[in-house]
Amino acid sequence: MLKLEPRPQPSALWSYASPLLALGITVLLGVALFVALGKDPVRGLQVFFWEPIKSGHALSELMVKATPLLIIALGLAVCFRSNVWNIGAEGQFVVGAIAAGGVALLADAQSSRWVVAIILVAGVLGGMAWAAVTAWLRDRFNASEILVSLMLVYVAVQLLNFLVYGPWKDPMGFNFPQTKTFESVTQVPRLFQGSRVNIGLVLALLGVVALWVFLFRTYAGFAQQVGGLAPAAARYAGFSSRKALWLALLTSGGAAGLAGALEVAGPIGQLTPYVPAGYGFAAIIVAFVGRLHPVGMVFAAVLMSMFYIGGELAQSRLGLPKSMTGVFQGLLLFTLLACDVLIAYRLRWVR
């Protein structure tokens, strides 16, 4: 029989091989799922893993999806490395979108192009303010940041619905729950003609570099990680746990708010009830598949965006529900958790 045996020390090899094994198992489970649903498994895998990269246009759409996932995951990595479990990035994403949308609604056709910078800053501040609620409750009353941040997601969604169904509803929108379309001057600049890829991709890649420098080349980043790995040692060394908590949550909230601002001032162009696209929850998977490393999360964000696009294509081309996106995301997460056991344990054949 096979037996799990503790390793003398965690395996460096399996810390990197585990996500690859999890992806392989996810693909096999996907094949079995397509067969069970009576669909051609080869066509199903093609929709998820080939269609999103087969052309220049497909790659540009892949980048559009990957950008908010990567930005949010970068902020969450700071939290998770600090042992602060922010599960409510989706709510911070929504509030950032609301704050950015409010500024965009105030602009008119004569506004300066610099209003885009104000819109993005408003999104960052909105996300930080929403994360600050969680930080304050954790700091002041020792409330669980997991529960608080998660419950605030639903508060943020209801706030968005109140605005688009009420005071911000477009009077010329044929009674649809949406704001008016933002002026063109408020749209974030695009990188390529005929493509929806915008400067959010540049900001995401700059964030990768900034996070790598912060985590691995600065004293503050070292202190932040020590506080997460060994709180007692951090206190002994004089590192402030309160400062680490606030820095982690405000950073992740600001990143999620920036992603929300880029979405509403970019591909969406207005506020609607469909702004919450699940990016905040999917970014948690991106962060862990990428091993909380800035470079690893780039590849994980691209993979997760393939699942998003594949789910949309599976709906139109294979007649499958759009929830296939969530199915593949969930399979990847659970297989990753299972494969991570091999980091601390090894399989041994016992007679």
Helices and strands as residue ranges (DSSP letters): E 2-6, H 12-36, H 41-49, G 51-53, H 56-81, H 89-106, H 115-141, H 145-165, G 184-186, H 200-217, H 219-229, H 231-236, H 241-263, I 264-268, H 279-289, H 294-317, H 324-339, H 341-344, E 345-349
